[in-house]
Amino acid sequence: MKNAPTAAVLLIGDELLAGSIQDENLGYIAKLLAERGIRVRESRVVADEEKAIVDALNALRKTYDHVFTTGGIGPTHDDITSDSVAVAFGVKNVIQQDVFDTIANYLDGKGVEFTPAAQRMAYAPEGAEMIWTGESVVPGYRIENVYVMAGVPSIMRVMMGAIIDTLGYSEAIQERKVHANVSEGEIAAALTEIQQHHSDVAIGSYPQQPDSSISKYRVIFIVRGTDLQRIEACCDAIMQACDAGGYAAMLEHKTRGPN
């Protein structure tokens, strides 16, 4: 897990910060990347403001192996992501002729005018590599370790589907879940010791509400890693700690986190 490739997700949009729209992209991206052994280590949400986008992007791309952005590549006045990405990389935001021609032909076939506003979707920073989906006339793109996608979930998923095939494979991140009738405080000391002895896996602790539809138990421990045997050994240790304290626990049989 410590050597797994890392990623960050940058969610761009005033509407996300205003609470007008609930994000659906982060979880999808994180799960899909986990299947390729890539760990999402940070996520940020920024407004449709050039400085905010540039500052966040420059910080993230220097820290993580991959950065994925969503939002702000449409035709409206506040779609400034490509302009901002270009500023972050110190290059011009220019028309991508193949994208321009593809959109123009598509709209012409529908008898729709290719307006200057719509033409904004054909721009990307100099040096960017277009990543075509086969399902959309507007591609996502990559510039160095940054992948730029639409914010609309259905479009983002199509773009991400094309991007994921360019990333290669690593060891998939797997997980097991232990459901237990114990509070975090009651098992904190034992859990610390277990984590110290299983440093090659990550243990997460997630308390549940009494009326939770996820689990009838008070807490769920999620153990993640790339070696299933080590994950299961850690889960056994958690189960033993619960048993020693008189707390009921059960192992949920699930071999992979992202599904």
Secondary structure, DSSP 4 states (H G I P E B T S, - for coil): -TTS-EEEEEEE-HHHHHTSS---HHHHHHHHHHHTT-EEEEEEEE-S-HHHHHHHHHHHHTTSSEEEEES--SSSTT--HHHHHHHHHT--EEE-HHHHHHHHHHHHHTT----HHHHGGGEEETTPEEE--SS-SS-EEEETTEEEE-SSHHHHHHHHHHHHTTS---PPPEEEEEEES--HHHHHHHHHHHHHHTTTSEEEEEE--TT-SS-SSSEEEEEEES-HHHHHHHHHHHHHHHHHTT--EEEE--SBS--
